[in-house]
Amino acid sequence: MTPIELAVIGGSGLYDIADLTNLEEIDVTTPFGKPSDTIIVGTMHGRRIAFLPRHGRGHVLTPTEVPYRANIFALKTLGVKYIIAVSACGSLKEALAPGHVVIPDQLFDNTKKRETSFFDGGLVAHVTVAEPFSPELSKVVSEAVKASGGAVHDGGTFITIEGPRFSTKGESNVFRSWGMSIIGMTTSPEAYLAAEAEIAYACMAHITDYDVWHHEEEPVTVEKVIRTLMGNTTLAQSAISHLVANMDDWVGDFAAHHALKDALITNRNKIPASKRAALAPLVSKYLD
């Protein structure tokens, strides 16, 4: 089987990748249930690429209902080493305008109801996420967006809220006072789980609105989000094509690919055999 090193997780507005050919659908079952949808695998510039619609085809899953652990685990079992996460977001800063793209370098988790780790039930790991996004991959994504003609901002803190509702003005202004740059509903725990799976993860965050804080703009609505996203979909597709075409220039052994090296703390003799087997795609190289 041709290796599948790169996966794209599509958010609101990005439900497929137009340039993929020789398509096949892979149905994966994980210890954490089924992913959001079957994983679409196709060829682009001679490489096999995986695509997973985060909310399922037809956008049927709320941000809380997305099976994040199953999604990341499924991609890991396919051999994925790099994930480009495409997300819609609101801007919390004047300079970050609708239609622009942010490649965040920090993440703040303000969710309340989500499973955030693969590790429990007798196997404990403490993974560092001081850098929640892969710096190496983020640079590649930024360059691809620029090469595709997009207005891109490097860096910034992405706050994830539970959703599915949008923020109140009070909440939005508090997030601004905290120094947050953009706001969305899905990047946590996706980025943390990718770290535990030793997959380099970068986010291409497409700004759709000014959330609800901006006095000269109408508050965010679904209609406004979709309208802006439709304009950004072409940009996202072009940027993905560009970075795939140039993979020979940037693939490598990134720091993210060794995140578990010093993270497993449980005495090896105390790990239940069932847990060791269930998490084998993540931990076998350290436990065998």
Order of alpha helices (4+ residues) and beta strands (2+ residues): beta-beta-beta-beta-alpha-beta-beta-beta-alpha-beta-beta-alpha-beta-alpha-beta-alpha-alpha-alpha-alpha
